[in-house]
Each structure stands twice: as structure tokens, then as C-alpha cells.
Amino acid sequence: MREADLYAPVKAFLESQGYAVKAEIGACDLMAIRGEEPPLIVELKLSFSLELVMQGVARQALFDHVYLAVPVSSQRGWTRRYKDVLRLCRRLGLGLLVVRPDAEAAVEAHLDPGPYRPRKRADRAGRLLREFQRRVGDPNTGGATRVKQVTAYRQDALRCARHLQQTGPQRAAQVARATGVTRAAPLMRADHYGWFERVAHGTYALTPAGAAGLDQFAAALVELDQTTED
């Protein structure tokens, strides 16, 4: 498929809605006008890319109604990227047209241009702020992938695990007092990491997985201690 192959189906799609369509008006791939309405611009590309987005943004300096048009070359790849593509277009106020070559070049409008009005997620923002406030120090490296992150919850679990390693089985209330981890009881009861074993009512012991976890996150424990002392 060539980029020019997108023009005919997009033109037919717009003409079916009463637009007069012309190609290559200045730097615009396609311009469409219907009656006294403001012009509509469409930029064509064979894939959704940064170049296409930048072209769309540049056209917004001229007109309000700008669409990006791309074919669906791989259903699997498109499905994986679709939500991110739609979110980006919505945030930038760009429309999105999709050409389906396997359906006789059918064109589908997935998003119309419009001002971006984000809906704030106060619950998610609150969770992030609480995590920031509870986490001791800065034990992770920004941008690192395929590594287990040290969260405030994991730091509390490490405190509890180390205490049990030093003392042996103890009641949750004793662990909470000794470590300062007020949520020690629900944390050990939930046992998300497999580090704790209930050996009696309200009493917990460290598992072999917990001992391995202490070794795995030894550096995080050192930083935790240093930051707490400071």
C-alpha cells in the first residue's frame, strides 16, 4: 500500500457526508469543506507515528478540525496500541480516521477533533501521593525495567521480615511495636510475597522465601536504615 492509496477511500467517505474534497492544498494532504462550515484537514500516513502527529499539530495552527488517517495494517498490533493512540489524539485535540484495507478500504471515524478536557482521577492521584509520602528514601532507579520495585509496602514487609529473622516467631502486635510498622498484622496476614507464615493465632514466623527476600533486597534495607537514621 502507498500513502496515496488512502486518499480515494477517505475522499469518498467525506463526500458521502456532503463535503467537497481536494488534495494537496498547500502542505495539507486533504482539505474538505461543507457549506459554510470551517475547513476540515486530513493528514494521511501508512502508520501512526510521531511524524504524523507533528503534522497534525502543525495544521492546528491553521484550522481547528484536523484528522489523522491511517490504515490498520495489523489487527493484533492495532489492538495493542489502540487505547494509547486514541488517548494521545484526544489529548491533542486531533481526530482519527481508520482505513481498513481488508474491508474494501472502508473508513471509520474513531475520534472527532475537539478540546481536551481531562477527567481527573482523584483516587489514583491520592494513592500516588500516599505512596510518595510513605516511601522512605529513594530506593529505585527511574526508567529501570524488569526489576522489582521497592514500594512503601515492600519496605514495611522488609522491616517485619528482618525482625522475625532476628527474634523468631512473634505476635503481630509485638512486631508492630518493635518495627514501627502499624499495619504489620494485616500485612503479614495478607502475605503478598510469601514471606510470612502464621504459626499460631496472631503469631507469625519468617518463611524461607522471606529469608531469600531479605537477601534479595539487602541494599534496600541498608538505604532504609540510613535514611531513617538521617
C-alpha positions in Angstrom: 0.0 0.0 0.0 1.1 3.5 -0.8 0.2 6.6 1.2 -1.7 7.9 -1.9 -3.9 4.7 -1.7 -5.5 6.2 1.4 -6.7 9.3 -0.4 -9.6 7.8 -2.5 -11.4 6.0 0.3 -11.0 9.0 2.7 -12.3 11.3 0.0 -15.3 9.1 -0.8 -16.0 8.9 3.0 -16.1 12.6 3.3 -18.0 13.2 0.1 -20.7 10.8 1.3 -21.2 13.3 4.1 -21.6 16.3 1.8 -18.1 17.6 1.8 -16.2 19.0 -1.2 -12.8 17.4 -1.1 -9.5 18.4 -2.7 -6.0 17.1 -2.3 -2.6 18.8 -1.7 -3.8 22.2 -0.7 -0.6 23.8 0.3 1.1 21.4 2.8 -2.3 19.7 3.7 -2.8 16.2 2.3 -6.5 16.8 2.1 -8.9 19.7 2.7 -12.7 19.3 2.8 -15.3 22.0 3.1 -19.1 21.6 3.6 -21.3 24.7 3.1 -20.3 27.5 5.4 -18.6 25.2 7.9 -14.9 25.6 8.8 -12.5 23.7 6.7 -11.6 20.1 7.7 -8.0 18.9 7.2 -6.8 15.2 7.0 -3.2 14.1 7.1 -2.5 10.7 5.6 0.2 8.2 6.7 0.7 4.4 6.4 1.3 4.1 10.1 0.6 6.1 13.3 3.9 7.9 14.0 5.4 10.9 15.7 5.8 12.5 12.2 2.1 12.1 11.6 1.2 13.6 15.0 3.6 16.6 14.4 2.0 17.2 11.0 -1.5 17.2 12.6 -0.3 19.6 15.3 1.2 21.9 12.7 -2.2 22.0 10.8 -3.9 23.0 14.1 -2.1 26.3 13.8 -4.3 26.9 10.7 -7.6 25.2 11.3 -9.4 23.7 14.3 -10.7 20.5 12.6 -7.7 18.2 11.9 -7.9 14.4 11.4 -5.1 11.9 11.2 -5.9 8.9 8.8 -4.0 5.6 9.0 -4.7 2.1 7.8 -5.0 -0.9 10.1 -2.0 -2.9 8.9 -2.1 -5.5 11.7 -5.2 -6.2 13.7 -3.1 -7.5 16.6 -0.7 -4.6 16.6 -3.5 -2.1 16.3 -5.5 -3.6 19.2 -2.4 -3.4 21.4 -1.8 0.3 20.6 -5.4 1.5 20.0 -6.1 2.9 23.5 -2.8 4.8 23.6 -3.3 6.2 20.1 -6.8 7.3 20.9 -5.7 8.8 24.2 -2.9 10.8 22.5 -5.2 12.1 19.8 -7.9 13.1 22.3 -5.3 15.0 24.4 -4.0 16.9 21.4 -7.5 17.6 20.1 -6.9 15.6 16.9 -9.5 13.5 15.1 -8.7 9.9 14.0 -9.9 8.1 10.8 -9.0 4.4 10.2 -8.9 2.9 6.8 -9.5 -0.9 6.7 -7.9 -2.3 3.5 -9.4 -5.8 4.2 -12.9 -4.3 4.1 -12.8 -2.7 0.6 -11.0 0.3 2.0 -13.8 1.2 4.4 -13.2 4.3 6.5 -14.2 4.5 10.2 -14.2 7.7 12.3 -12.9 6.7 15.7 -12.5 10.2 17.2 -13.6 13.7 16.2 -11.4 16.8 16.9 -12.2 18.7 20.0 -10.7 20.5 23.0 -9.2 18.2 25.6 -11.0 18.2 28.9 -9.3 15.6 31.1 -11.2 14.0 33.9 -9.0 14.0 37.0 -8.8 10.7 38.8 -8.5 11.9 42.4 -8.5 8.4 43.8 -5.4 7.4 41.7 -3.7 10.7 42.4 -4.3 10.2 46.1 -2.7 6.7 46.0 0.4 8.0 44.3 0.8 10.9 46.8 0.4 8.5 49.7 3.0 6.2 48.2 5.4 9.1 47.9 4.8 10.2 51.5 5.2 6.7 52.9 8.2 5.5 50.9 11.4 6.0 52.8 14.3 7.4 50.7 14.5 6.8 47.0 15.4 3.1 46.6 14.5 2.7 42.9 16.1 3.9 39.7 13.9 5.8 37.3 13.5 4.2 33.9 14.6 0.7 35.1 12.6 -2.2 33.8 12.3 -5.9 34.6 13.3 -5.3 38.2 11.1 -5.5 41.3 10.4 -2.1 42.7 10.8 -1.2 46.3 7.5 0.3 47.4 6.5 1.6 50.8 4.6 -1.6 51.3 7.7 -3.7 50.5 9.7 -1.6 52.8 7.3 -2.3 55.6 7.4 -6.0 54.8 11.2 -6.0 54.9 11.1 -4.4 58.3 8.8 -7.1 59.6 10.7 -9.9 57.9 14.0 -8.8 59.4 12.6 -8.5 62.8 11.2 -12.1 62.6 14.5 -13.3 61.3 16.2 -11.8 64.4 13.7 -12.9 67.0 11.9 -15.9 65.6 8.1 -16.2 65.7 6.3 -13.3 67.3 2.8 -11.9 67.7 1.8 -9.3 65.2 1.4 -6.7 67.9 5.0 -7.2 69.1 6.3 -6.9 65.5 4.3 -3.6 65.0 5.7 -2.1 68.2 9.3 -3.2 67.5 9.4 -2.1 63.9 7.0 0.9 63.9 5.0 -0.8 61.1 1.5 -0.1 62.3 0.0 -2.3 59.6 2.2 -5.3 60.5 -0.8 -7.5 61.3 -2.8 -7.1 58.1 0.5 -7.1 56.1 1.6 -10.4 57.4 -1.8 -11.9 57.3 -2.2 -10.9 53.6 1.3 -12.3 52.9 1.5 -11.0 49.3 5.2 -12.0 48.9 5.0 -15.4 50.6 7.4 -14.2 53.3 5.3 -14.9 56.4 3.7 -18.0 57.9 1.1 -17.9 60.7 2.2 -20.5 63.3 -0.4 -19.7 65.9 -3.3 -17.3 66.4 -1.9 -13.8 65.7 1.7 -15.2 65.7 3.9 -15.2 62.6 7.2 -16.7 61.5 9.6 -16.0 58.6 9.4 -18.4 55.7 12.4 -19.5 53.5 11.0 -17.2 50.8 11.1 -14.3 53.4 14.8 -15.1 54.1 15.5 -15.0 50.4 13.7 -11.8 50.1 15.9 -10.2 52.8 18.9 -11.3 50.8 17.4 -10.0 47.5 16.6 -6.6 48.9 19.6 -6.2 51.3 20.7 -3.0 49.6 17.2 -1.6 50.0 17.3 -2.4 53.7 20.7 -0.6 54.1 19.3 2.5 52.5 16.2 2.2 54.6 18.2 2.2 57.8 20.5 5.1 56.6 17.5 7.2 55.6 15.7 6.5 58.8 18.7 7.5 60.9 19.1 10.7 59.0 
